[in-house]
């Protein structure tokens, strides 16, 4: 995680380097340490160091670290000839390196040689079946080609090995939602909530998916997760407040007033509606009549 102090130091060094004040190596080292992308500047100042024999020799073994960093930046900037030369140098120095092999496959990706890149990654996985970066690159290749079903397949295989990767679960959930595969998306959000129960965005997304699926049980559960979102946000999540109102209305229509539990919890929707009215009065008073009309349609009192 990049702290404010890290960001301030990065900006200071960046300004210093760009204005001819020196410190290029310190800047490039900090970019690498923080794992952020400043590809244009990394390429520019990295090449200045590599093309200066005095600066380059002063790096010692760190020269190869810089060459790798410049290679990645060059691919980001579509300077593929530069990337090729850097990777060639690394390959000569480290002929059997899995790390260099990944760079060679990345270059194939950058050239749009998808099939060759995928073959290269498959070969690398034969040597190291749990290389996390390579598994992610296969997903990226599928997405780059617009092959969503293949991306789903690779993500599922990836998650069999790396179940604790929350970003991968979220990516898979979002792909499922885009394909209207809501049951599968719901499973992904369940995994995310179990792993990170205090992240309100997961509660909200799960509630949205359940509401979209429909049916009394799903909508009742969706209402609970909208409520937990409101709780986690301190009562300030507009989307979740709307969700409470929509769920209450839908449950009322599905049960025709026969569900005593829903009768007892009608106050929750009234509180949500009142919170929405206060929010609209403050932020968008001209839209308040539309909100009031919506509540009437939903048969929600406020």
N, C-alpha and C positions, 0 to 999 in steps of 0.2 A: 504494500500500500504506500502510495506517495504522500508524504506528509507536507504540510505547508512550508516547513523549513526546507525540505528537499526541493520543493518547487521553487522557493525563493533562491536557493543556492544554484539551481539549474538555470534559472533566468539570469542570475548575475553572471555566471560563467558564459552563458550564451551571448549576452550583450558584450562581455569583455572580448570574447573570441571574434565576434563579428566586427568589432571596432578596432581590431588589430592589437589588442592588449595581451595576446598570448594566452597560454593555458588550454590549448586545443586538446591535449592528451587528457588533462583533468576533466574537461567537458565530456569527451567521448567516454571516459571511464564511468562518469556519473550517469550518463545516458544508459550505458550497459548495465550498471548496477541497479538502476531503477526500473529496468525492463520496459522502457518507453520508446516510442518511435519518433525520431527526428531525422528521417531518412535523407532529406536534401542536405542538411547541415553535416550529418555524419559522412555522407559521400564526399562532400566538398572538403571538409577539414581532414578527413581520413586520408584522402588522396594526397593532400598537401604534405602530410607527414610521410607517407609511403614514398613519395617522389623526391623527398629530401634525404640524401644518404646519411647526413649527420643525425637528423632526428630519428630516422629509421633504425640506425645502428644503436642508438641510445635506448631503444625499447627492449633489447635483449629478446627473450622468449615471448614477451608480450606482443612482438611483431605479428605472430600468427593469430593471436586473439583479435588484433586490429584488422588483419586481412579478412577474417571471418565476418567481422562487424561490417566492414565496407562491402563485402560480397552481398550480404543481406540487404543493406541499404541500396545498393546498385540495382538489385532485382525490384525493390519497391519503386525505384525511380525509372524503371524500364531501361536502365543502362546495362543491357545484357552482355555486351562485349566486355565491359569492365568486370562484371560478375564472373564471366567465364574465365578471365585471366586470373582473378583471385582464387577461384575454385581449383583451377589448374595448378597453381602454386601450392595450395593446401594439399591437393591430391598427391603431388610429387613428394611433399614432406611427410605426409601421413597416408601412405598408399592403402592401408587396410582399415581406415577409420570409419566407423559407423556414422560418426558426426559429419564427416566430409561427404559420405554417401547420401545423407539427408540433403545436404546443400546441392549435390548434383541432381537429385530428384526435384528439388525446388526449382532449379534452373529449367528443367524440363517443363514443369508447371508454368513457369513464367513465359516460356515459349509457346504454350498452348498445346504441348505434346502430351495430352492427357493419358493416353494408353501406355506410352512409354514410362511416364511418371508413375503410374499405378503399378506397372511391372517392377519398376525400381524399388518402390516401397514394399512390394510383396517379397522381393528378394532380401531386403533388409530385415523384414520381420522373421524370415527363416533363421536369421542369426540371433535376433532378439525379439521374441514374440510379445514381450510386454513393453516395447518402446512406445510410450504414451504419445509422443510427438508425431510419430509416423501414423498411428491409428487416427489421430486428429486430421492429419493431412489427407488421408483417404476420404474422410467425410468432406473436407473442403473441395477436393477434386469433384466429387459427385455433385455438390452444390454449384460449383462453377459451371458444370455442364448442364445444369438444370434438371438433373436426374434426382428428383426428390425421394422417390421410393428407394433408390440405392443409398442415398444419404441416411434414410431411416434405418436401413439394414446395417450400414457401417456403425451408426450411432448405437444401435442395440448391441452389436458385437463389442463395441468399445465399452459400454456400460456393464457388460458381463465381467469385464476385467477391472474396471475402475468405477465401482458403484458409488464412490464418495464424491465424484465430480459433479457438483451441483450445476455448474454452467452447462454441462452436457445434458443433464436431465431437463433443464429449462429450454435449451435449444430444441430438444426432441419434442417437448410439449408444444412449443410454438409451431413446429412443423406440422404436428398432428392437427392442431387447431386450424392451420391454413388449409388443410385437406378435409376439414370437417370430420375428422376422426376423433370425436369428443370423448368416447370411452377410454381410448388409449391416452389421450391428453390428461384426463382425470387421474389415471394411474400415475403418470409422471408427477403431477402436482401433489399427489398423496405422498410420494417418495420425498419430494422437496419439503413438504410440511413436517414430515417425520424427522428429517435431518436438520431443518432450520425452522422451528416452530414460531419464532418471533419475527419472521420476515413477512410483513403484511401483504406484499405484492403477491406472494404465493397463495395466501388465503383468498385474496380478491380474485385472482385468476381461476382458482379452483371453484369458487362460487359462481363465477361467470359461466364456466364450462358446465357445471351441474344445472344451472338455470336453463342454459341452452338445450341440454339433453331433455329437460322436461320430465313430467311425471311427478306425482305427489311426493314420493320419498326423496327424489333428487332435489326438488324445489325446497322442501323442508330443510334438507341438509345445506343447501345453498344459502338459505336464510341465516343459518347458524354461522356460516363462514363469513357472510357479509357482516354479521354482528361482531365476530371476532376481529374483522378488519377495522371496524369502527373503534373497537376497544384499543387495538394496537396503535391506531392513529390519533388517539385522544379525541375521538368524535369528529374528526375534520375531513374524512374522506367522502367527498361528494358522490362518487360512483357507488360506494357501499351503501350510503344513505338511500340513494335511488333504488339500489338492489333490494333493500329491506321492504320498501314500498311495493315494488314489483312482485316480490315473492308473496307478500301478504295478500295482494290482490289475486294472484294466481291460485294460491291455496284456498282462498275464499270461494273462488269459482269451482275449484275441483271438489271441495267438500260440501259446498252449499250450506255452510254454517253448521255442519254436523260435528266438526272437530272441536271438542271442548278446549283442548290445549291451545289451538289457534285463537279461540275466543279470548282465553286468558292472556295471550301475548299480543293482543291487538294494540295495547298501549305502546309497544315498541315501534310499530309503524307510525303511530301518531307522533311520538318523540322524534323519529327520523324526519317526518314531514315538517315538523316545527323547526328542526335544525336547518333543513333545506331552505325554508322560508326566510329565516334569519340571514343565512348566507346570501341568498338572492337579494334581499333588501340592501345588503352592504355592497355586494359586488356587481349586481346586474338588476337594479330596480325596475328597469323597463321590461324585463322578462318575467316579472313576478305574476302578472295576469295569466301568462301561458302556464306557469307552474301550478297556479291555483286551478286552472282548467284541467290540467293533467291529473291532479289529485281527485277532482270530481269524477273524471272518467274511470280512475282506478278505485273509486269509492273509498278513498282514504281521508280520514278526518284529521285536521290539524288545529 
